[in-house]
Amino acid sequence: MSEIEVAPCPKCEENRTTVEVLHGGLYFNQPKKNAGGVLGLGGENTSSIQALVCSNCGYAELDAVEPDKLIPD
């Protein structure tokens, strides 16, 4: 999984930690435009998710690891 730049927490300005979400079991999905009508049967564009969690206040942010893969076809 690629690393993303970790900026301070936007809520309290403390350090955040990069963590994996559900051991890779959670994804952002963008259905393909030419999927043939039934969601999930024509394919999707997917990206795994990486979370940034503040070690002070618990603020969490989810980011697509490969956002370019979510561009609709």
C-alpha positions in Angstrom: 0.0 0.0 0.0 1.4 3.4 -1.0 2.1 6.0 1.7 0.4 9.3 1.6 1.7 12.5 3.1 0.6 12.9 6.7 -0.3 16.4 7.7 -1.1 17.4 11.3 -4.7 16.8 12.5 -7.0 19.6 11.2 -9.0 19.5 14.5 -6.3 19.7 17.1 -3.0 20.1 15.2 -1.4 17.0 16.8 0.3 14.0 15.0 -1.8 11.5 12.9 -0.9 7.9 12.2 -1.6 6.1 8.9 -3.5 2.8 9.5 -4.9 0.2 7.2 -8.6 -0.2 7.1 -10.0 -3.7 7.9 -6.9 -5.3 6.5 -7.7 -4.2 3.0 -11.4 -5.3 3.2 -12.9 -1.9 2.5 -12.8 -0.1 -0.9 -14.3 2.9 -2.6 -16.1 1.7 -5.7 -17.1 3.8 -8.8 -19.5 1.8 -11.1 -18.4 1.8 -14.7 -20.8 3.8 -17.0 -21.1 0.8 -19.4 -21.8 -1.7 -16.7 -24.8 -3.2 -18.4 -27.5 -2.1 -16.0 -27.0 -4.2 -12.9 -24.7 -2.7 -10.3 -21.8 -5.0 -9.5 -22.2 -7.2 -12.6 -20.5 -4.9 -15.1 -17.5 -4.1 -13.1 -16.4 -1.2 -11.0 -13.3 1.0 -10.7 -12.0 0.4 -7.2 -9.3 1.8 -4.8 -8.3 0.5 -1.4 -8.7 2.9 1.5 -6.1 4.2 3.9 -7.0 6.0 7.1 -5.3 8.8 9.0 -6.1 8.8 12.7 -5.1 11.5 15.2 -3.3 10.0 18.2 -4.6 12.8 20.4 -8.3 13.4 19.6 -9.2 10.4 17.5 -10.2 12.4 14.4 -10.2 10.0 11.4 -10.0 10.7 7.7 -10.3 8.1 4.9 -8.4 8.5 1.6 -8.5 6.5 -1.6 -5.0 5.1 -2.1 -5.4 5.2 -5.9 -7.9 8.0 -6.6 -7.1 8.0 -10.3 -8.7 4.5 -10.6 -12.1 6.0 -9.5 -12.5 8.2 -12.6 -15.6 6.9 -14.4 -15.0 5.1 -17.7 
